[in-house]
Structure formats: structure tokens, C-alpha cells
Amino acid sequence: MAKYEKKPEPGDLIEIFRGTYQHWVIYVGEGYVIHLAPPSEHPQAGAYSMMSVLSDKATVKKEELYEVVGNDEYCINNLLDEKYEPRPVQEILWDAHSVLGQERPYCVFRGNCEHFVTELRYGEPQSRQVRVAVETFAAVASAGIGLGIVAYAISKMFGSKDKEKQTQ
């Protein structure tokens, strides 16, 4: 994950590492990107940028890549190229520019910046970071339920012995 591994090509997805989450943009050429930006999304936002989970609206913006990245690390990440055929670059660029300036619904689970750029590139809105978060939550919840069942079973085993002692 080199900071500047290679020059992006129009239509490339760029993943920006903000610390606790990733912000996604699509490269449109000549140093510019288009992205879905909730009000708190900018490089200097720090912990405040996590407030984007509370936003219900975001704006489609075109900005210079270096301004959006700030001091954060980033990489070109066309993450679904093996799963989906990328749309033709001219269609990606046309669609990206056609929504510039629009205020759109924003939902961290169903309509975030990653959903926005994957829909532009592949025609399929997807978010790996949401999927990973949901899978992690499900695993933790399942483990918690499993531990609860085991704890209940153990308490019943030992609880029944205590009751036997009390009745003798």
C-alpha cells in the first residue's frame, strides 16, 4: 500500500485511509476525483469525520485528488474487477459528471461513498467495509450467544448439584 504507487487512470477507484474508516473516490482525470461527501468528510476532520455515520445527506463533489487525500495514505483499488466487468470509461465519466453538485441520500449501510463509486465503475453499488463490519458484528454476536448458551448450560449443571446438596 504505497502512498503513490502509480498514476491513476480515469475510472479507477481510489481508497483513502482515514484511520478508522476508508473514504472512496473515483478518478476522472487531470488530477481530479469525484466523490460522495457528507458534510464532515474532509482530510483535516480527524475524529470528527466519523460523524458522517450520522449524516443522512451528502453532496457529489469534484475536487483535486491531493486536496481530498490530504496527508492520508491512499491506493488505487479496483476491488471488484474480478467479480464484475468495469463499465466503459466514457460511461463512468459521463455518469459521474452528470450528478455533480447533487445532494443525495446518505446512509452508511446502504448509500455511502464506496457504494457510490462502485456503482459508477461496475453498475453495482457495493461496500466491502460495510459487509466486513456486518460480518464482524454477526460473528461477535454469534460468539456472544454461543458463550451465553455455554454459560447457561454450566450454570444449570452446577446449579442442579447445589440444589441436590440442599435437599439432602
Disulfide bonds with the S-S distance in Angstrom:
none
